[in-house]
């Protein structure tokens, strides 16, 4: 990917993280629900995410580990599988 593509990808990640600061987006990983705190940076075969539980303890997973997004969040329902990964 060229420099222009890297800048664009970084801007997208930054904008997503700004949205996450202002909104409580919940994700289910296995049987537990977590608040999505931060995403990225996207690496080779890797899309790390930072999440926290109801007690505020933080964990790191990969976006492919997400089994479900909060159903109220329609934005992610149609995201490209190649970008999200297949859980």
C-alpha positions as CSV (number, residue, x, y, z in Angstrom):
1,X,0.0,0.0,0.0
2,X,1.3,3.4,-0.9
3,X,1.8,6.4,1.4
4,X,-1.6,7.8,0.4
5,X,-3.4,4.5,1.3
6,X,-1.6,4.5,4.7
7,X,-2.6,8.0,5.5
8,X,-6.2,7.3,4.5
9,X,-6.3,4.1,6.7
10,X,-4.8,6.0,9.6
11,X,-7.4,8.7,9.3
12,X,-10.2,6.2,9.3
13,X,-8.8,4.5,12.4
14,X,-8.5,7.9,14.1
15,X,-12.0,8.9,13.2
16,X,-13.4,5.6,14.5
17,X,-11.5,6.0,17.8
18,X,-13.0,9.6,18.1
19,X,-16.5,8.1,17.7
20,X,-15.7,5.4,20.3
21,X,-14.7,8.1,22.8
22,X,-18.1,9.7,22.6
23,X,-20.2,6.5,22.4
24,X,-20.6,3.3,24.3
25,X,-20.3,0.6,21.6
26,X,-20.6,-2.9,23.1
27,X,-19.2,-6.1,21.6
28,X,-19.7,-9.7,22.5
29,X,-16.6,-11.9,22.6
30,X,-17.5,-15.5,23.5
31,X,-20.1,-15.1,26.2
32,X,-19.0,-11.7,27.6
33,X,-20.0,-8.2,26.6
34,X,-17.3,-5.5,26.6
35,X,-17.2,-1.8,25.8
36,X,-15.1,-1.2,22.6
37,X,-12.5,1.4,23.7
38,X,-10.2,1.7,20.7
39,X,-9.3,0.0,17.4
40,X,-6.1,-0.4,15.4
41,X,-3.6,0.0,14.1
42,X,-4.3,-2.5,11.4
43,X,-1.3,-4.7,10.7
44,X,-0.6,-7.7,8.5
45,X,-3.4,-10.2,9.3
46,X,-4.1,-8.3,12.5
47,X,-6.7,-5.8,13.7
48,X,-6.3,-5.2,17.4
49,X,-9.0,-3.8,19.6
50,X,-9.0,-2.6,23.2
51,X,-12.1,-3.4,25.2
52,X,-13.1,-3.0,28.9
53,X,-15.5,-5.0,31.1
54,X,-18.1,-3.5,33.4
55,X,-15.5,-3.2,36.2
56,X,-13.2,-1.1,33.9
57,X,-10.6,-3.8,33.4
58,X,-9.0,-3.5,29.9
59,X,-8.3,-6.4,27.5
60,X,-6.9,-6.6,24.0
61,X,-8.4,-8.8,21.4
62,X,-8.5,-9.0,17.6
63,X,-11.5,-7.7,15.7
64,X,-11.9,-11.3,14.4
65,X,-12.7,-12.3,18.0
66,X,-15.8,-10.2,18.0
67,X,-18.9,-12.5,17.8
68,X,-21.5,-9.7,17.9
69,X,-21.8,-5.9,18.0
70,X,-24.5,-4.3,20.1
71,X,-27.6,-4.8,18.0
72,X,-28.5,-1.1,18.3
73,X,-25.5,-0.3,16.2
74,X,-26.6,-0.8,12.6
75,X,-23.5,0.8,11.2
76,X,-21.4,-2.3,11.6
77,X,-24.0,-4.7,10.2
78,X,-22.9,-4.2,6.6
79,X,-19.2,-3.9,7.1
80,X,-17.0,-5.8,4.7
81,X,-15.9,-9.2,6.1
82,X,-12.4,-8.7,4.7
83,X,-12.0,-5.6,6.8
84,X,-13.6,-7.1,9.9
85,X,-12.4,-10.6,9.7
86,X,-14.5,-13.6,10.1
87,X,-15.1,-14.8,13.7
